[in-house]
Amino acid sequence: MDNIFNIKTFAKKFKETVKWMLENNYAEKIKNDLQNFKENKTHLQNNEDSFRALGMIIKLIITNSERFRLPQNFDNLWRSFEEKYGRENFRDRIEEAKKELIDRLANEIVVREIIKRKIDELFNYLRNQTVQKFTEELYQMAQEGGTVVLGEKGRDLYLRDFGYWDRIPIDRHQMRFIIRSGIYHACSSERSDPLKKRDLQDALKKFCSDYLKDYTVEEIELGSAPGIVDIFIWSFCAKNRYNICKDTPQCKECPLKDVCLYALIHQQKS
Ligand code: SF4
């Protein structure tokens, strides 16, 4: 298959496709995502107890890493919670804050035991350390495959969204794309397994560092930011964005059809 699939040619077209995504229907949404990531990063760097970051962790806990819908009133709830506890060192009233947060959530959703347990776990960490420190430790754990409070996907969503752009919150969209496109084929190591998320994340990291180095979009260098490349891949595949490399891939209308491994295999067969 190497005689027809070429990762360098693919990478060149992939960069053009990233540019295309930034000029078409969902350009504004992607740009907003990137802007939010940058603002989040700065906010956490400048606020050791960033309520913006804390709010994201709580959101991920109650939605089980975006699997369930967020209560409609969550943003108002969080704003008034921050008004009350965010102006001073909330650690001084941490038990009261925790209880009030759970009570307020209970007015909006059924607060299951697992949610209470996770909030409890989070507030136990925050009793002795800042949100900034908690995030740094979570990042260190992630490097070794560990996590606390959040599941692996939630952990990587949170870390990516708050400035750790090497974290890749992979889901089925990106997994399919990494395998179909040929990124896995060209960038995985000998012992890799395409059924393991971590091996797919490693393949994407290698693709970025080897082939997207010095390629910058919206002031972000993609070679060292596979988590940002992840949002482009997700946007390329997801139903509410470009919806191209979906369950049944739309190869005929795909800008990558002449360079993608899956498309090349299927062209050969037909
Ligand atoms: S050519 Fe087909 S399989 Fe390849 S990225 Fe495009 S839609 Fe997906």
Residues whose N, C-alpha, C, O or C-beta is under 5 A from the ligand:
A	BS01	SF4	R180 I244 C245 P249 Q250 C251 C254 L256 K257 C260 Y262 A263
